[in-house]
Amino acid sequence: RIGMQSALLLAVRHGGRMEWGGRRRSEPEEADKGRMKRTIIKDWKTRLSYFLQNSSNSNKRKSKKAGKHRNYFRPSPEEAQLWSEAFDELLANKYGLAAFRAFLKSEFCEENIEFWLACEDFKKTKSPQKLSSKAKKIYNDFIEKEAPKEINIDFQTKNMIAQNIQEATHTCFSAAQKRVYSLMENNSYPRFLESEFYQELCKKTPISKAAQGT
């Protein structure tokens, strides 16, 4: 009897849900989990808006003479699902790239994608003067010891870059860029595909009965 009374008392204390053996989540905990998920997604959307806005402003400046303006809209679930087929599919999509940057920012390793993007821009530079100044900036920002956005590459590669930027060429950062690309593809990319935000993008909005005409 005492055992049964204790069990009932325990059930009352946990909002009418008895817990035997393994502990089950109470209703308040489930609500907390739901709130946390919404907060994470909201936080993601804030970061994503920032990256999309910056990208959009950059393209507006570039295409101002041509009078072209590009806005980036949320992709369809089918488009978002394509990003899981290959890492390059994700990077080639403006919205996908912004989403991935927001994800890396949440993991405190956004320097990887920023370095990769800086290298992509560097390879397109035609002016030798600009090539030299950009090489030094990339080195100062990402490569040298205790750089503000220092990337995780080996000492030998860093040393080779330090020598190469003295007479900058388009291949100065090739080895480091490949290393960072591989790091993102094998580590961050799979985690991005499992993230709440990406899963949300892939969800198909259920069609209401009114929309179906039933």
C-alpha positions in Angstrom: 0.0 0.0 0.0 2.8 2.4 1.0 4.5 1.7 -2.4 1.3 2.4 -4.3 0.7 5.6 -2.4 4.2 6.7 -3.2 3.7 5.9 -6.9 0.5 7.9 -7.0 2.1 10.9 -5.2 5.0 10.7 -7.7 2.4 10.8 -10.6 0.7 13.8 -9.2 4.0 15.7 -8.8 4.8 15.0 -12.5 1.5 16.4 -13.8 -0.3 13.1 -13.8 2.4 11.2 -15.8 4.0 8.3 -13.9 7.6 7.6 -14.7 8.8 4.0 -14.3 12.4 3.0 -15.0 13.6 5.3 -17.7 12.5 8.9 -17.2 9.9 10.2 -19.7 9.7 13.9 -20.7 7.0 15.8 -18.9 4.7 18.1 -20.8 6.6 21.3 -19.7 9.8 19.7 -21.0 8.2 19.0 -24.4 7.0 22.6 -24.6 10.5 23.8 -23.7 11.9 21.6 -26.5 9.4 23.1 -29.0 10.2 26.6 -27.9 13.9 25.9 -28.3 13.4 24.5 -31.8 11.5 27.7 -32.8 14.2 29.9 -31.3 16.9 28.0 -33.2 15.1 28.4 -36.5 14.3 32.1 -35.8 18.0 32.7 -35.0 19.0 31.0 -38.2 16.5 33.1 -40.2 18.0 36.3 -38.7 21.5 35.2 -39.7 20.3 34.1 -43.2 18.6 37.5 -43.8 21.9 39.2 -43.0 23.9 37.2 -45.5 21.2 37.4 -48.2 20.9 41.2 -47.7 24.7 41.6 -48.0 24.8 39.4 -51.1 21.9 41.2 -52.6 23.4 44.7 -51.9 26.7 43.5 -53.4 25.0 42.3 -56.6 23.0 45.6 -56.8 26.2 47.6 -56.8 27.7 45.4 -59.5 24.7 45.5 -61.7 23.7 49.1 -61.1 24.9 50.3 -64.5 22.9 47.5 -66.2 19.9 48.4 -64.1 19.5 44.8 -62.9 18.4 43.9 -59.3 18.3 40.4 -58.0 16.3 39.2 -55.0 16.8 35.8 -53.5 13.6 34.0 -52.6 13.2 31.0 -50.4 13.8 27.8 -52.5 11.1 25.2 -53.1 11.5 22.0 -51.1 12.5 20.3 -54.3 15.3 22.9 -54.9 16.5 22.6 -51.3 16.6 18.8 -51.6 19.0 19.1 -54.5 21.6 20.6 -52.1 21.9 17.2 -50.5 23.1 15.6 -53.7 26.5 17.3 -53.8 28.3 20.0 -51.8 28.9 22.0 -55.1 25.1 22.1 -55.6 24.8 23.9 -52.3 27.6 26.3 -52.9 26.4 27.2 -56.4 23.0 28.3 -55.1 22.9 31.9 -53.7 20.3 31.1 -51.0 22.0 27.8 -50.2 25.4 29.5 -49.8 23.8 32.1 -47.5 22.1 29.3 -45.5 25.4 27.4 -45.2 27.2 30.5 -44.0 24.5 31.1 -41.4 25.0 27.5 -40.2 28.8 27.8 -40.0 28.3 31.0 -38.0 26.2 29.1 -35.5 29.1 26.6 -35.2 31.7 29.4 -34.9 33.7 28.3 -38.0 32.4 30.8 -40.6 36.0 31.6 -41.4 36.2 28.5 -43.6 33.5 29.6 -46.1 34.7 33.2 -45.9 38.2 32.1 -46.9 36.9 29.9 -49.7 34.8 32.8 -51.1 37.8 35.1 -50.8 39.9 32.6 -52.8 37.2 32.3 -55.5 37.2 36.1 -55.8 41.0 36.2 -55.8 41.2 33.7 -58.8 39.0 36.0 -60.9 41.2 39.0 -60.3 42.9 40.2 -63.5 44.9 43.2 -62.4 48.4 42.3 -61.1 48.3 45.2 -58.6 45.0 44.1 -57.2 46.1 40.4 -57.2 49.1 41.4 -55.0 47.0 43.5 -52.6 44.3 40.9 -52.3 46.9 38.2 -51.7 48.3 40.1 -48.8 44.8 40.8 -47.3 43.9 37.1 -47.5 47.1 36.2 -45.8 46.6 38.8 -43.1 43.0 37.8 -42.5 43.2 34.0 -42.7 46.7 32.6 -42.8 49.2 34.2 -40.6 49.6 33.2 -37.0 46.8 34.7 -34.8 45.0 36.1 -37.8 41.5 37.4 -37.0 39.9 34.6 -39.0 42.8 32.1 -38.9 41.9 28.9 -40.7 43.1 25.4 -39.7 45.8 24.4 -42.1 49.3 22.9 -41.5 52.4 24.9 -40.9 54.0 23.7 -44.2 51.1 25.1 -46.3 51.2 28.4 -44.4 54.9 28.7 -45.0 54.5 28.0 -48.7 51.8 30.7 -49.0 54.0 33.2 -47.2 56.7 32.7 -49.9 54.3 32.6 -52.8 52.5 35.9 -52.0 55.8 37.8 -52.5 55.1 37.3 -56.2 51.4 36.6 -56.2 49.8 34.3 -58.8 46.3 32.9 -59.1 47.4 29.6 -57.5 48.8 31.1 -54.3 46.1 29.7 -52.1 45.1 26.6 -54.1 46.4 24.0 -51.6 44.8 25.8 -48.7 41.5 26.3 -50.5 41.4 22.5 -51.3 42.1 21.7 -47.7 39.3 24.0 -46.4 36.9 22.8 -49.0 37.5 19.2 -48.0 37.1 20.1 -44.3 33.7 21.7 -45.0 32.5 18.9 -47.3 33.4 16.1 -44.9 32.4 17.8 -41.6 30.2 20.8 -41.7 28.2 19.9 -44.8 26.8 16.6 -43.4 25.8 18.4 -40.2 24.1 21.2 -42.2 22.0 18.6 -44.0 20.9 17.2 -40.6 20.2 20.7 -39.1 16.7 21.8 -38.1 16.8 24.8 -40.5 17.7 22.6 -43.6 15.0 20.1 -42.7 12.5 23.0 -42.4 13.4 24.1 -45.9 12.8 20.6 -47.3 9.4 20.3 -45.7 6.5 20.4 -48.1 3.7 22.7 -46.9 0.6 20.5 -46.5 -2.3 21.4 -48.8 -5.4 22.5 -46.9 -8.8 20.9 -47.6 -10.0 24.3 -48.7 -7.2 24.5 -51.3 -8.1 21.0 -52.5 -11.7 22.1 -52.9 -13.1 19.4 -50.6 
